[in-house]
Amino acid sequence: MSWLRKLYTLSGLLAGLFLILICVLIVAQILARQFGTMIPSTDEFAAYCMAASGFLALPYALMRGAHIRVELLFRILPQRSLFAVEVLGNMVGLLIAAYLAWYCALFVLESYEFKEVSSGLLPIPMWIPQIPMVLGTVILVIAMAERLVLVCRGQRFEDQTPGVMSE
């Protein structure tokens, strides 16, 4: 497994960790309510964890072939056109991912510079829960670039491990 595959896997593991954290927060809040108290900003932290999980899962999902793709187009095109369409699609995906990563980074930088804080009970600097958004999109750009290179070489990017959903 290359170091990039390990990076995508780590990103997926972090996404899973944030999902587990959501469960822990919800159970803790339920238990606290049973004892007549509450945990401040639980909903807010759960929302941050959900966003982190979603963005960090992007590169892992790409590696595992779990992103939705329109296969109908690939079935009706002539065989000689498939390579060009695949390369073009990867280039568009890479540009979209790069655009998203760039503006996510600018968004976090702006939150940091303007010292934005959350409006909940606990004032959290907004750049902190926004960092996973930048990490996920930057790693997605790396994954899309690797995928484009492999497709141009005629190789497959997605994992071929048993149990993985692909085509």
Secondary structure, DSSP 8 states (H G I E B T S, - for coil): --HHHHHHHHHHHHHHHHHHHHHHHHHHHHHHHHTT---TTHHHHHHHHHHHHHHHHHHHHHHTT-S---HHHHHHS-HHHHHHHHHHHHHHHHHHHHHHHHHHHHHHHHHHHTT-B-SSSS--BTHHHHHHHHHHHHHHHHHHHHHHHHHHTT---S---TT----
